[in-house]
Amino acid sequence: MSTTQIRRASAFALPVLACFTQLAFAAPVSGASPAPGRLDLAAHRGHVVYLDFWASWCGPCKQSFPWMTSLHDTYAKRGLDVIAVDLDAHRRDADRFVNEFGP
């Protein structure tokens, strides 16, 4: 993945990122298994990490999940890791969102 492609991908997510302020849990898009607490980025050393913050109440997030899944499917073998961080106050809201919109 080139620097230009990463910049283009980031430009899509930056407006969404600006509206979030708290961290609830992190879930890798490729597996959707929640990882409460700290995220160990050492496991991603040498990879490009696309970090996305989302919430069930966020309209643009409903569109970004299919896009992130496509991004991951296209570039994962070339070293891209997609990590989606949920900002919902209640886990049940996040679970409902993930069941409906992917990954």
DSSP file (Angstrom, degrees, kcal/mol; ACC not computed):
  #  RESIDUE AA STRUCTURE BP1 BP2  ACC     N-H-->O    O-->H-N    N-H-->O    O-->H-N    TCO  KAPPA ALPHA  PHI   PSI    X-CA   Y-CA   Z-CA
    1    1 A M              0   0    0      0, 0.0     2,-0.1     0, 0.0    74,-0.0   0.000 360.0 360.0 360.0 127.4    0.0    0.0    0.0
    2    2 A S     >  -     0   0    0      1,-0.1     4,-2.1     4,-0.0     5,-0.2  -0.344 360.0-112.9 -81.2 163.5    1.5    3.3   -1.1
    3    3 A T  H  > S+     0   0    0      1,-0.2     4,-2.4     2,-0.2     5,-0.2   0.880 118.7  54.6 -60.8 -38.6    1.7    6.4    1.1
    4    4 A T  H  > S+     0   0    0      2,-0.2     4,-2.3     1,-0.2    -1,-0.2   0.907 107.5  49.1 -63.2 -42.3   -0.8    8.1   -1.3
    5    5 A Q  H  > S+     0   0    0      2,-0.2     4,-2.4     1,-0.2    -1,-0.2   0.888 111.1  50.2 -64.6 -39.1   -3.3    5.3   -0.9
    6    6 A I  H  X S+     0   0    0     -4,-2.1     4,-2.6     2,-0.2    -2,-0.2   0.915 110.2  50.1 -65.3 -42.6   -3.0    5.5    2.9
    7    7 A R  H  X S+     0   0    0     -4,-2.4     4,-2.1     2,-0.2    -2,-0.2   0.908 111.0  49.2 -61.9 -42.1   -3.5    9.3    2.7
    8    8 A R  H  X S+     0   0    0     -4,-2.3     4,-1.0     2,-0.2    -2,-0.2   0.919 112.4  47.5 -63.6 -43.2   -6.6    8.8    0.6
    9    9 A A  H  X S+     0   0    0     -4,-2.4     4,-1.1     1,-0.2     3,-0.5   0.899 112.1  50.4 -63.9 -40.6   -8.0    6.2    2.9
   10   10 A S  H  X S+     0   0    0     -4,-2.6     4,-2.3     1,-0.2    -1,-0.2   0.850 101.0  62.5 -66.9 -34.7   -7.3    8.4    5.9
   11   11 A A  H  < S+     0   0    0     -4,-2.1    -1,-0.2     1,-0.2    -2,-0.2   0.826 101.9  52.9 -61.8 -31.1   -9.0   11.4    4.3
   12   12 A F  H  < S+     0   0    0     -4,-1.0     4,-0.4    -3,-0.5    -1,-0.2   0.890 115.7  38.3 -68.5 -40.2  -12.3    9.4    4.3
   13   13 A A  H >X S+     0   0    0     -4,-1.1     4,-2.5     1,-0.2     3,-0.5   0.731  94.3  81.6 -88.0 -23.6  -12.1    8.6    8.0
   14   14 A L  H 3X S+     0   0    0     -4,-2.3     4,-1.7     1,-0.3    -1,-0.2   0.875  90.7  51.3 -57.0 -43.1  -10.7   11.8    9.5
   15   15 A P  H 34 S+     0   0    0      0, 0.0     4,-0.4     0, 0.0    -1,-0.3   0.886 113.3  47.1 -61.2 -34.3  -14.0   13.7    9.7
   16   16 A V  H X4 S+     0   0    0     -3,-0.5     3,-1.4    -4,-0.4    -2,-0.2   0.910 108.8  54.4 -70.1 -42.1  -15.5   10.7   11.5
   17   17 A L  H >< S+     0   0    0     -4,-2.5     3,-1.5     1,-0.3    -1,-0.2   0.820  96.0  67.8 -61.1 -32.4  -12.6   10.5   13.9
   18   18 A A  T 3< S+     0   0    0     -4,-1.7    -1,-0.3     1,-0.3    -2,-0.2   0.694  93.9  57.8 -65.3 -19.2  -13.0   14.1   14.9
   19   19 A C  T <  S+     0   0    0     -3,-1.4     2,-0.3    -4,-0.4    -1,-0.3   0.399  88.9  88.3 -95.8   5.1  -16.3   13.5   16.7
   20   20 A F    <   +     0   0    0     -3,-1.5     3,-0.1    -4,-0.1    35,-0.0  -0.814  36.7 164.5-109.4 145.3  -15.2   10.8   19.2
   21   21 A T        +     0   0    0     -2,-0.3     2,-0.3     1,-0.2    -1,-0.1   0.543  55.7  53.3-132.8 -11.9  -13.8   11.3   22.6
   22   22 A Q        -     0   0    0     65,-0.1     2,-0.5     0, 0.0    -1,-0.2  -0.915  63.0-134.6-132.0 158.4  -13.8    8.1   24.7
   23   23 A L        +     0   0    0     -2,-0.3    64,-0.2     1,-0.2     3,-0.1  -0.935  24.9 165.1-114.2 125.4  -12.6    4.5   24.3
   24   24 A A        -     0   0    0     62,-2.1    13,-0.5    -2,-0.5     2,-0.3   0.848  65.2 -35.0-102.9 -58.8  -14.8    1.5   25.1
   25   25 A F  E     -A   86   0A   0     61,-1.3    61,-2.2    11,-0.1     2,-0.4  -0.979  52.1-121.3-159.3 162.8  -13.1   -1.5   23.5
   26   26 A A  E     -AB  85  35A   0      9,-0.8     9,-2.3    -2,-0.3    59,-0.2  -0.893  23.4-177.6-111.8 140.8  -11.1   -2.4   20.4
   27   27 A A  E     -A   84   0A   0     57,-3.1    57,-2.1    -2,-0.4     2,-0.2  -0.978  27.6-125.4-137.9 123.1  -12.1   -5.0   17.9
   28   28 A P  E >>  -A   83   0A   0      0, 0.0     4,-3.3     0, 0.0     3,-1.0  -0.482  19.5-137.3 -64.4 133.1  -10.1   -6.1   14.9
   29   29 A V  T 34 S+     0   0    0     53,-1.4    54,-0.1     1,-0.3    40,-0.0   0.861  99.6  60.3 -61.0 -36.0  -12.3   -5.7   11.8
   30   30 A S  T 34 S+     0   0    0     52,-0.5    -1,-0.3     1,-0.2    53,-0.1   0.766 125.8  13.1 -67.5 -23.7  -11.1   -9.0   10.4
   31   31 A G  T <4 S-     0   0    0     -3,-1.0    -2,-0.2     2,-0.1    -1,-0.2   0.595  81.7-144.6-127.3 -17.7  -12.4  -11.1   13.3
   32   32 A A     <  +     0   0    0     -4,-3.3    -3,-0.1     1,-0.2    -2,-0.0   0.716  45.7 147.9  57.5  25.1  -14.7   -8.8   15.4
   33   33 A S        -     0   0    0     -5,-0.3    -1,-0.2     1,-0.0    -2,-0.1  -0.812  49.2-121.8 -90.4 124.0  -13.5  -10.3   18.6
   34   34 A P        -     0   0    0      0, 0.0    -7,-0.2     0, 0.0    -1,-0.0  -0.310  21.6-166.3 -66.9 145.0  -13.6   -7.7   21.4
   35   35 A A  B     -B   26   0A   0     -9,-2.3    -9,-0.8     2,-0.1    -2,-0.0  -0.708  14.6-156.6-129.5  79.5  -10.3   -6.9   23.2
   36   36 A P        +     0   0    0      0, 0.0     2,-0.3     0, 0.0   -11,-0.1  -0.187  58.1  10.0 -58.9 147.9  -11.3   -4.9   26.3
   37   37 A G  S    S+     0   0    0    -13,-0.5   -11,-0.1     2,-0.0     2,-0.1  -0.616 112.7  10.6  90.5-144.2   -8.6   -2.7   27.8
   38   38 A R        -     0   0    0     -2,-0.3     2,-0.5   -13,-0.1   -12,-0.1  -0.399  61.8-138.3 -78.0 148.3   -5.3   -2.0   26.3
   39   39 A L        -     0   0    0     -2,-0.1     2,-1.0   -14,-0.0     3,-0.1  -0.932  13.2-139.9-106.0 124.1   -4.4   -2.8   22.7
   40   40 A D    >   -     0   0    0     -2,-0.5     3,-1.1     1,-0.2     4,-0.1  -0.728  17.4-175.5 -87.5 101.6   -0.9   -4.1   22.2
   41   41 A L  G >  S+     0   0    0     -2,-1.0     3,-1.9     1,-0.2    -1,-0.2   0.606  70.6  84.1 -73.7 -10.5    0.4   -2.5   19.0
   42   42 A A  G >  S+     0   0    0      1,-0.3     3,-1.5     2,-0.2    -1,-0.2   0.829  81.8  63.5 -59.7 -30.1    3.6   -4.6   19.2
   43   43 A A  G <  S+     0   0    0     -3,-1.1    -1,-0.3     1,-0.3    -2,-0.2   0.673 103.5  48.8 -66.9 -15.3    1.6   -7.4   17.5
   44   44 A H  G X  S+     0   0    0     -3,-1.9     3,-2.3    -4,-0.1    -1,-0.3   0.249  78.3 141.7-108.0  10.2    1.3   -5.0   14.5
   45   45 A R  T <  S+     0   0    0     -3,-1.5     3,-0.1     1,-0.3    -3,-0.1  -0.284  72.3  19.6 -56.9 132.4    4.9   -4.0   14.2
   46   46 A G  T 3  S+     0   0    0      1,-0.3     2,-0.3     0, 0.0    -1,-0.3   0.376 108.0 100.8  87.8  -4.2    6.0   -3.7   10.6
   47   47 A H  S <  S-     0   0    0     -3,-2.3     2,-0.5    33,-0.0    -1,-0.3  -0.731  78.9-112.7-107.9 159.4    2.4   -3.4    9.4
   48   48 A V  E     -c   80   0A   0     31,-2.5    33,-3.1    -2,-0.3     2,-0.6  -0.825  35.4-152.8 -85.1 127.6    0.4   -0.4    8.3
   49   49 A V  E     -c   81   0A   0     -2,-0.5     2,-0.7    31,-0.2    33,-0.2  -0.917   9.7-162.2-110.0 120.9   -2.3    0.0   10.9
   50   50 A Y  E     -c   82   0A   0     31,-3.1    33,-2.8    -2,-0.6     2,-0.6  -0.904  14.2-163.3 -98.6 113.1   -5.6    1.7   10.0
   51   51 A L  E     -c   83   0A   0     -2,-0.7     2,-0.4    31,-0.2    33,-0.2  -0.872   8.2-175.9-104.8 122.0   -7.2    2.7   13.2
   52   52 A D  E     -c   84   0A   0     31,-3.0    33,-3.8    -2,-0.6     2,-0.5  -0.958  14.1-154.0-121.9 134.2  -10.9    3.6   13.1
   53   53 A F  E     +c   85   0A   0     -2,-0.4     2,-0.3    31,-0.2    33,-0.2  -0.907  27.7 163.8-104.7 133.3  -13.1    4.9   15.9
   54   54 A W  E     -c   86   0A   0     31,-2.8    33,-2.3    -2,-0.5     2,-0.3  -0.913  21.2-166.4-144.3 167.1  -16.8    4.1   15.6
   55   55 A A    >   -     0   0    0     -2,-0.3     3,-1.6    31,-0.2     6,-0.2  -0.978  35.3-115.4-153.7 154.8  -20.1    4.0   17.5
   56   56 A S  T 3  S+     0   0    0     -2,-0.3     6,-0.1     1,-0.3    -1,-0.0   0.771 115.3  54.3 -64.2 -26.3  -23.5    2.5   16.9
   57   57 A W  T 3  S+     0   0    0      4,-0.0     2,-0.7    -3,-0.0    -1,-0.3   0.430  84.5 103.8 -87.4  -0.1  -25.1    6.0   16.8
   58   58 A C    <>  -     0   0    0     -3,-1.6     4,-0.8     1,-0.2     3,-0.3  -0.754  55.7-161.1 -91.3 113.6  -22.7    7.3   14.1
   59   59 A G  H >> S+     0   0    0     -2,-0.7     3,-1.2     1,-0.2     4,-0.6   0.930  90.2  50.2 -58.9 -50.6  -24.4    7.5   10.7
   60   60 A P  H >> S+     0   0    0      0, 0.0     4,-1.7     0, 0.0     3,-0.6   0.779 100.6  66.6 -61.7 -24.6  -21.1    7.6    8.7
   61   61 A C  H 3> S+     0   0    0     -3,-0.3     4,-1.7     1,-0.2    -2,-0.2   0.835  91.4  61.6 -65.5 -31.1  -19.9    4.5   10.5
   62   62 A K  H << S+     0   0    0     -3,-1.2    -1,-0.2    -4,-0.8    -3,-0.1   0.832 110.4  40.6 -63.6 -31.4  -22.6    2.4    8.9
   63   63 A Q  H <X S+     0   0    0     -4,-0.6     4,-1.1    -3,-0.6    -1,-0.2   0.773 110.4  58.3 -84.5 -28.8  -21.1    3.2    5.6
   64   64 A S  H  X S+     0   0    0     -4,-1.7     4,-3.2     1,-0.2     5,-0.2   0.798  92.0  67.7 -76.3 -27.1  -17.5    2.9    6.7
   65   65 A F  H  X S+     0   0    0     -4,-1.7     4,-2.3     2,-0.2     5,-0.2   0.944 103.4  42.8 -62.3 -48.8  -17.7   -0.7    7.9
   66   66 A P  H  > S+     0   0    0      0, 0.0     4,-2.1     0, 0.0    -1,-0.2   0.900 115.8  51.3 -61.9 -36.8  -18.2   -2.3    4.5
   67   67 A W  H  X S+     0   0    0     -4,-1.1     4,-2.6     2,-0.2    -2,-0.2   0.921 110.4  47.7 -64.1 -44.5  -15.5    0.0    3.1
   68   68 A M  H  X S+     0   0    0     -4,-3.2     4,-2.8     2,-0.2    -1,-0.2   0.882 109.9  52.9 -65.6 -37.3  -13.0   -1.0    5.8
   69   69 A T  H  X S+     0   0    0     -4,-2.3     4,-2.8    -5,-0.2    -1,-0.2   0.921 111.3  46.5 -62.4 -43.4  -13.8   -4.7    5.2
   70   70 A S  H  X S+     0   0    0     -4,-2.1     4,-2.2     2,-0.2    -2,-0.2   0.914 111.8  51.2 -63.6 -43.4  -13.0   -4.2    1.5
   71   71 A L  H  X S+     0   0    0     -4,-2.6     4,-2.2     2,-0.2    -2,-0.2   0.929 112.8  46.0 -58.0 -47.1   -9.8   -2.2    2.4
   72   72 A H  H  X S+     0   0    0     -4,-2.8     4,-2.4     1,-0.2     5,-0.2   0.933 111.9  50.0 -62.5 -47.4   -8.7   -5.1    4.7
   73   73 A D  H  < S+     0   0    0     -4,-2.8     4,-0.3     1,-0.2    -1,-0.2   0.853 114.5  45.9 -61.3 -34.6   -9.6   -7.8    2.2
   74   74 A T  H  < S+     0   0    0     -4,-2.2    -1,-0.2    -5,-0.2    -2,-0.2   0.872 127.8  21.7 -75.8 -38.8   -7.6   -5.9   -0.6
   75   75 A Y  H ><>S+     0   0    0     -4,-2.2     5,-1.6    -5,-0.2     3,-1.3   0.440  89.3  97.6-116.7  -0.8   -4.5   -5.1    1.4
   76   76 A A  G ><5S+     0   0    0     -4,-2.4     3,-1.8     1,-0.3    -3,-0.1   0.895  85.8  53.7 -59.0 -40.8   -4.2   -7.5    4.4
   77   77 A K  G 3 5S+     0   0    0     -4,-0.3    -1,-0.3     1,-0.3    -2,-0.1   0.685 106.3  54.9 -68.3 -15.6   -1.7   -9.7    2.6
   78   78 A R  G < 5S-     0   0    0     -3,-1.3    -1,-0.3     2,-0.1    -2,-0.2   0.299 133.2 -85.1-100.0   8.0    0.4   -6.7    1.9
   79   79 A G  T < 5S+     0   0    0     -3,-1.8   -31,-2.5     1,-0.3     2,-0.5   0.657  78.5 141.7 105.2  17.2    0.7   -5.8    5.6
   80   80 A L  E   < - c   0  48A   0     -5,-1.6     2,-0.5   -33,-0.2    -1,-0.3  -0.818  26.9-170.1 -94.7 127.6   -2.4   -3.7    6.4
   81   81 A D  E     - c   0  49A   0    -33,-3.1   -31,-3.1    -2,-0.5     2,-0.5  -0.966   7.5-155.8-112.2 129.9   -4.1   -4.3    9.8
   82   82 A V  E     - c   0  50A   0     -2,-0.5   -53,-1.4   -33,-0.2   -52,-0.5  -0.926  11.0-175.5-107.6 124.5   -7.5   -2.7   10.3
   83   83 A I  E     -Ac  28  51A   0    -33,-2.8   -31,-3.0    -2,-0.5     2,-0.5  -0.982   7.2-161.7-122.0 123.6   -8.5   -2.0   14.0
   84   84 A A  E     -Ac  27  52A   0    -57,-2.1   -57,-3.1    -2,-0.5     2,-0.6  -0.915   5.1-157.7-107.9 127.2  -11.9   -0.6   14.8
   85   85 A V  E     -Ac  26  53A   0    -33,-3.8   -31,-2.8    -2,-0.5     2,-0.3  -0.913  10.3-142.3-110.3 118.5  -12.4    0.9   18.2
   86   86 A D  E     -Ac  25  54A   0    -61,-2.2   -62,-2.1    -2,-0.6   -61,-1.3  -0.571  15.1-173.6 -81.4 139.9  -15.9    1.1   19.6
   87   87 A L        +     0   0    0    -33,-2.3   -32,-0.2    -2,-0.3    -1,-0.1   0.248  39.0 129.6-115.1   9.7  -17.0    4.2   21.5
   88   88 A D        -     0   0    0    -34,-0.2     3,-0.1     1,-0.1    -2,-0.0  -0.325  56.8-139.7 -66.2 148.4  -20.4    3.1   22.7
   89   89 A A  S    S+     0   0    0      1,-0.2     2,-0.5   -65,-0.0    -1,-0.1   0.770  90.1  48.4 -76.4 -26.8  -21.3    3.4   26.4
   90   90 A H  S >> S-     0   0    0      1,-0.1     4,-1.3     0, 0.0     3,-1.0  -0.965  72.4-144.7-123.0 129.0  -23.1    0.0   26.3
   91   91 A R  H 3> S+     0   0    0     -2,-0.5     4,-2.8     1,-0.3     5,-0.2   0.834  99.0  63.4 -57.6 -36.3  -21.7   -3.2   24.9
   92   92 A R  H 3> S+     0   0    0      1,-0.2     4,-2.2     2,-0.2    -1,-0.3   0.852 100.5  53.1 -61.7 -33.9  -25.1   -4.4   23.7
   93   93 A D  H <> S+     0   0    0     -3,-1.0     4,-2.0     2,-0.2    -1,-0.2   0.916 111.0  46.2 -65.2 -42.8  -25.3   -1.3   21.4
   94   94 A A  H  X S+     0   0    0     -4,-1.3     4,-2.7     2,-0.2     5,-0.2   0.915 111.0  52.2 -65.4 -43.9  -22.0   -2.3   19.8
   95   95 A D  H  X S+     0   0    0     -4,-2.8     4,-2.3     1,-0.2    -2,-0.2   0.912 109.6  49.4 -59.9 -43.2  -22.9   -5.9   19.5
   96   96 A R  H  X S+     0   0    0     -4,-2.2     4,-1.6     2,-0.2    -1,-0.2   0.921 112.0  48.9 -61.3 -44.3  -26.1   -5.0   17.7
   97   97 A F  H  X S+     0   0    0     -4,-2.0     4,-3.0     1,-0.2     5,-0.2   0.933 111.6  47.9 -61.3 -48.0  -24.2   -2.7   15.3
   98   98 A V  H  X S+     0   0    0     -4,-2.7     4,-1.5     1,-0.2    -1,-0.2   0.886 110.0  53.1 -63.3 -39.6  -21.6   -5.3   14.5
   99   99 A N  H  < S+     0   0    0     -4,-2.3    -1,-0.2    -5,-0.2    -2,-0.2   0.842 117.7  37.6 -63.8 -32.9  -24.2   -8.0   13.9
  100  100 A E  H  < S+     0   0    0     -4,-1.6    -2,-0.2    -3,-0.2    -1,-0.2   0.865 126.7  29.8 -87.1 -38.5  -26.0   -5.6   11.4
  101  101 A F  H  < S-     0   0    0     -4,-3.0    -3,-0.2     1,-0.4    -2,-0.2   0.342  98.1-152.2-112.1   6.1  -23.1   -3.9    9.6
  102  102 A G     <        0   0    0     -4,-1.5    -1,-0.4    -5,-0.2    -2,-0.1  -0.673 360.0 360.0 115.5-171.3  -20.2   -6.3    9.6
  103  103 A P              0   0    0      0, 0.0    -1,-0.1     0, 0.0    -4,-0.1  -0.986 360.0 360.0 -81.3 360.0  -17.3   -6.9    9.5
